């Protein structure tokens, strides 16, 4: 069985037009088979994007596991001062995100395979509907690879369904990153919005 986290999907590519609004702005994109939520805007992503007051307005932003691109494209389109980096391990996801971005024209959006992301790049924000279904061990490895790349004062914001382990993930994050502020900052339907904030370091010596 092929999953959306396969690196190179072999299933026939079928596109589905998807339209949605964020903060009064309409977005017309296309989802693709072989990617996450291949026919519609995922309910968790919709919940995450509904928290418009928290969207990062500038700085380096990582869309971790971009799928066909809704999170990164929305942030880049609404906030031109941001520099958004959309990454995924799925080649078709990268291609579809590029195609959707090209519809709008977003010079502040960079799209690449996760392995091609510069290793020295730090982020002011990480936004993600993380791939829970890859399993707990793989998920923890994924988050452990990127949370340490938050700059001082940076924060990661995730949406996770309660019945897929949101509360246990919060506990793990708090144990794994005791020097960060880990909290549930929102609840909508069956979803939790989780924040991991890297405290800003004082400039005083």
N, C-alpha and C positions, 0 to 999 in steps of 0.2 A: 504493500500500500504506500502510495506516494503522499508525502505531507508537504504543507506549505513551507516547512523548514528544510526541504530538500535543496541542495545547492543548485542543481540544474534540472528543473521539472521536465519530464518527457511527455506529459499529457498534452493533448492538443490545446493550443491557446484559443480560448474563447473570451471575448471582451463583453462586459456588461456596463452600460452607461449608468452612472451614479451621480445624482445631484443632491446637494444638501446646503444648509446655510449655517454660518458661524458669525455671530455678532452682526447679523443683518446683511452679510455678504454671501452671495450665492456662488457655490463652487460646482462646476461641471467637470467630472472626471470619468475615467473608465477603469473598472476593476478587471482583473484577468484571472482566469483559471490557473491553478498551480501557485497562487499567492494567498496570503492570509485574507480571510473574509472575501472570497473571490467573486461575489455577486452583489454585495451591498456594503454600506458603511457599518462596521461592527458596532454593536450596542455599547461596548466598553469604550471604544474610540469616540463615539458620540458623546458619552458621558464626560470623558476627559476634555474634549473640545468645548463642552458647554461651560467649563470653568474659565471663561474668557478673561476675567480679571487677573488670573494667575499666569496667563500666557507670557512667555519671555519676550520683551520688547526690543532687546538689543543684545550684543555680545555673541559669543560662540554657543550655538545650540545644537545638541545632538538628538536626532530622531532615531532612536535605537530600535531596529527591526521595523523598517519603514513600510513593508508591504507594498501596496501600490501608491503610497505617498500622502495620504490625507493629513497626517499630523504635521509633517515637515512643510508641506506645501501651504497649509493654512497659516502656519507661523510666519513663513517667509513672505507670503502675500500680504498679510495684515500688518507686519512690522518690518519694513524695508531696512531698518537700521540693524536688524539681526543678521547674523551669518549662520545659516542653517546647514548642517551636515546630515544627510539622510543615508543610513547604511542598512544593509541586510546581507545575509549569506546567500540569498536566493537570487540568481542571475535574472530571472524573469521579473522579480520585484523591482530590481534596479532599472530594467528596461521600461517597465510600466510607469514607474515614478518619473523617469525622464520624459516619457511621452506626455504624461499629465502635466508636468511642469512646463513643457514646451507650449502647451495650450495657452498658458498665462504669460510666460516670459518672466523668469525670476532670476536675475543676476546674482542674488544673494543666497541661492540654494546650490549646494554641492552634493552630488549623488554618486556613491561608489560602493563597491563591495566592502564589507567590514575589514577584510584583510588588506585593503588598499588605503585605509584611513591612516594618515600620518600618526605615528606612535607617540610623538611628543606634543600632540595637540591637547590642550586643556579646554574644559567647557564651563561656561557660566550656567548652563542649564542642560539637563537631559530630560526629554519627554518621551514616554514610551507606553504602549500597550504591550507588555512583554510576552514572549511566547511561552506561556505557562505549560503548554502541552508537551514541551520537549522533556519534561521531567524535572524533579526538584534539584537533582545534582547538577544537571546541565544548566538549569536556570541560575543556580547560585554561582556557577562558574562564569556565566555570561555577565551577571551583575557585578561580580568581583573584578571583572576585567575593565569595567567602565566607571563604576562609582569612584574609584581612586583618582580618576581623571577630572573630577570636579575641581575647579579652582576655588580659591578662598572666597567664601560667601556664595558659592554656587549651590544649586539644589537640583535634585533629581525628582521628577514627579511621575508616578506610575499609576495605572488603573488596573485593578485585579478583581476578579469576581470573588465574592465571599466564599462560595462553595467550591472554588478551585484553590483555596489556600491563602487568601489575602491576609487573614489574621496571623497565621503561622509565619508568613513571609515578613510581616512587620516585626515579629519577635526575633526572627533570624537576623534581619537587618540591624536591629538594635543591639544584638549581641556581637555581630560582626563589625559594626562601626560605632563603638561606644563614644568616640569623640565627635560623632555627628548627631544632629537632632533628627530623630526618626519619629514620625507621627502620622496618624490618619487625619487628613485635613478635609475630607469630604466623604459623604455617603449618598449614593443615588441608586434606587432600585436595589439590585443585588451586588452593586459594585462598591469598592473602596478606592478612594484616591489617597495614595501614600506619598509622603514627602520625605526625602533624605537630604538634609541641609548640612553643608560643610561650613562651619562657623568662619566668619571673617576674622583674620588675624589682626591684632592691634598693630598699628604702625609705631607705637611708642616703645622705646627701648628702656 
